[in-house]
Amino acid sequence: MTFNEIMNSPLLYGLVGAGIIYILIFCALTFRKAYGHALEIGMSKEKLRSVMVSTAIYSIVPSLSIVVGLFSLATVIGVPWAWFRLSVVGAVAYEVTAADMAATGAGYESIAALNAAGDTSIIGTLMFVMSIGIMGGMVGVLLFGKKIQEGVASARSKNGMLGALLTSVLSMAIIEALLPLQMIKGPVYLAVAFTALVLTFLQRQFVRITGLKWYRSFIMAVTLILGMASSLFWVQIL
């Protein structure tokens, strides 16, 4: 069997499906417990229904970027594993980077090159690297999450806007740490990154000029789609 055949095999679909079902059951039980507790503290069913409807609606828009990421990730690591990673725990930027690191560590130029070669010996390593790396965040939150949250809240209350700015800068720094890794891979990667930057800026200006604040939720999804589309153009040019 080739890399693609294993990564899209019925067995992996079954295992991933079982994991997704477990998560759905867990969510359903948590929802039931939360709903019951809300009624106990005096919230009306009408108010709870309004909260559930609005939450469901506003959850659809941010998920568009995840769906787009699923399509791009599935092309290199198969549908079931990409589905599992992005539906349970994970992010497109992390998953692609982790998979790429596993592939380059095995001697391939990229995860796409590994996929094209059809090498099955690296599959276990690939899954392990993608899974073990992100567990650091979960364990870190479990051990230090409360202290970090209290520290951030304290900084915001003492420093006002400066505390909020520092929090935003920290978040941007984490994201930007991944950007150079992609930009140094070649001119196509650099061109796509610059295209995404320009697209994001133009959309932000559109929101500022028109006042359509609801569009901000679509910026990431639109940038992902147009950014990936631009890669087809840049490949031909560069």
Secondary structure as UniProt FT lines:
FT   HELIX           3..7
FT   HELIX           10..40
FT   TURN            41..42
FT   HELIX           45..77
FT   HELIX           79..88
FT   HELIX           92..105
FT   TURN            106..107
FT   HELIX           111..117
FT   TURN            121..122
FT   HELIX           123..159
FT   HELIX           161..176
FT   TURN            177..178
FT   HELIX           179..183
FT   TURN            184..185
FT   HELIX           187..210
FT   HELIX           213..218
FT   HELIX           219..237
//
